[in-house]
Amino acid sequence: MKLIHGELTAMILSTLADDGPQTLQDLATQLGLPALQIGAVMHRLRQATPQREKRVHILRWEYEQIGQKRYPRALYALGDSPCRKKPKPISLDPQYQRKWRERVKASRRFVASVFELANVDDLIARRRMRDRGNVLRNPRQVKAAA
């Protein structure tokens, strides 16, 4: 849908004035336009230029958006206040990070065929048993030794 220059800007500003602060996705849903098109206009509205002052600012960052991944989304409001800075990424639990690194190292170290890629937990168990001195033996080797 092709809009006349400035018409989309007026629609966005009137929606923010009527309904209060909103995220980009909320504005796109309400106006029935693509989020990329609205995002470009919002970026322009956040910048002060020699011809116009800053008209929109980021009030805060929200993490909840129904049906979407959990990452920070800007909540836009009218005004020329300074924008809030984007928060740092949420760090994962250090214990989880350690286990994940261990799984990755084990999968790199012991993969001898593509069939072993499917079960990294077995590879970790084999490594632990090997480190303890309990070597997993092939059933054929056990029968031959007996």
C-alpha positions as CSV (number, residue, x, y, z in Angstrom):
1,M,0.0,0.0,0.0
2,K,1.6,3.2,-1.2
3,L,1.1,6.2,1.1
4,I,1.5,9.9,0.3
5,H,4.7,11.3,1.8
6,G,4.1,12.2,5.5
7,E,0.8,10.3,5.7
8,L,2.4,7.3,7.4
9,T,4.2,9.7,9.8
10,A,0.9,11.4,10.7
11,M,-0.8,8.0,11.2
12,I,2.0,6.8,13.6
13,L,2.0,10.0,15.6
14,S,-1.7,10.1,15.9
15,T,-1.8,6.4,17.0
16,L,0.9,7.1,19.7
17,A,-1.0,10.2,20.9
18,D,-4.4,8.3,21.1
19,D,-3.3,4.9,22.5
20,G,0.0,5.8,24.3
21,P,3.3,4.0,24.1
22,Q,3.5,1.0,21.8
23,T,6.0,-1.4,20.3
24,L,6.8,-1.5,16.7
25,Q,4.9,-4.7,16.2
26,D,1.9,-3.3,18.0
27,L,1.9,-0.2,15.7
28,A,2.3,-2.5,12.6
29,T,-0.7,-4.6,13.7
30,Q,-2.9,-1.6,14.5
31,L,-2.1,0.2,11.2
32,G,-2.1,-2.9,9.1
33,L,1.3,-2.2,7.5
34,P,4.6,-4.1,7.4
35,A,6.8,-3.6,10.5
36,L,9.8,-2.8,8.3
37,Q,8.0,0.2,6.8
38,I,7.0,1.5,10.2
39,G,10.5,0.8,11.6
40,A,12.1,3.0,9.0
41,V,9.7,5.9,9.9
42,M,10.2,5.4,13.6
43,H,14.0,5.5,13.2
44,R,13.6,8.8,11.3
45,L,11.2,10.2,14.0
46,R,13.8,9.4,16.7
47,Q,16.5,11.6,15.1
48,A,16.6,15.3,15.4
49,T,17.3,17.1,12.1
50,P,17.9,20.8,11.3
51,Q,14.4,21.0,9.9
52,R,12.5,19.1,12.7
53,E,13.1,18.2,16.3
54,K,13.0,14.7,17.7
55,R,9.4,13.6,17.9
56,V,9.5,10.0,19.3
57,H,11.7,8.4,21.9
58,I,12.2,4.9,23.4
59,L,10.4,5.0,26.7
60,R,11.7,1.5,27.9
61,W,12.5,-2.0,26.6
62,E,10.0,-4.8,27.0
63,Y,10.7,-8.5,26.8
64,E,7.2,-9.9,26.4
65,Q,5.6,-10.0,23.0
66,I,2.8,-12.6,22.5
67,G,3.9,-15.4,20.1
68,Q,7.4,-14.0,19.7
69,K,10.9,-14.8,20.9
70,R,12.1,-13.3,24.2
71,Y,14.3,-10.4,23.4
72,P,14.1,-6.7,24.1
73,R,11.7,-4.6,22.1
74,A,11.5,-0.9,22.2
75,L,8.4,0.8,23.6
76,Y,8.0,4.1,21.7
77,A,6.4,7.2,23.1
78,L,5.9,10.8,21.9
79,G,8.3,13.5,23.0
80,D,11.9,14.5,22.7
81,S,13.2,12.9,25.9
82,P,16.5,10.9,25.6
83,C,16.0,7.3,24.5
84,R,16.7,4.5,27.0
85,K,19.7,2.4,26.1
86,K,19.2,-1.1,25.0
87,P,19.8,-3.5,27.9
88,K,22.6,-6.0,27.9
89,P,21.7,-9.6,26.7
90,I,20.4,-11.9,29.4
91,S,23.2,-14.1,30.4
92,L,22.6,-17.8,30.9
93,D,23.1,-19.6,34.2
94,P,26.9,-20.3,34.5
95,Q,26.2,-23.9,35.4
96,Y,24.3,-24.3,32.2
97,Q,27.0,-22.7,30.2
98,R,29.6,-25.0,31.7
99,K,27.5,-28.1,30.8
100,W,27.0,-26.8,27.3
101,R,30.7,-26.2,26.7
102,E,31.4,-29.8,28.0
103,R,28.9,-31.2,25.6
104,V,30.4,-29.3,22.7
105,K,34.0,-30.4,23.6
106,A,32.9,-34.0,23.9
107,S,31.1,-34.0,20.6
108,R,34.2,-32.6,18.9
109,R,36.7,-34.9,20.5
110,F,35.0,-38.3,20.1
111,V,32.9,-38.2,16.9
112,A,34.3,-40.9,14.7
113,S,31.2,-41.3,12.5
114,V,28.0,-39.4,11.7
115,F,26.0,-42.0,13.6
116,E,27.6,-40.8,16.9
117,L,26.5,-37.2,16.4
118,A,23.0,-38.1,17.4
119,N,23.7,-38.9,21.1
120,V,26.3,-36.6,22.7
121,D,25.3,-37.8,26.2
122,D,26.6,-41.3,25.4
123,L,29.9,-39.7,24.3
124,I,30.2,-37.8,27.5
125,A,29.4,-41.0,29.5
126,R,32.1,-42.9,27.6
127,R,34.6,-40.2,28.2
128,R,33.9,-40.2,31.9
129,M,34.2,-44.0,32.1
130,R,37.5,-43.9,30.1
131,D,38.9,-41.3,32.5
132,R,38.0,-43.5,35.5
133,G,39.6,-46.5,33.9
134,N,36.3,-48.3,33.1
135,V,36.7,-48.8,29.4
136,L,33.5,-49.8,27.6
137,R,34.2,-53.1,25.8
138,N,32.7,-54.4,22.7
139,P,30.4,-57.4,23.5
140,R,32.4,-59.5,20.9
141,Q,35.6,-58.8,22.8
142,V,34.0,-60.0,26.0
143,K,32.9,-63.3,24.5
144,A,36.3,-63.9,22.9
145,A,38.1,-63.3,26.2
146,A,35.8,-65.8,28.0
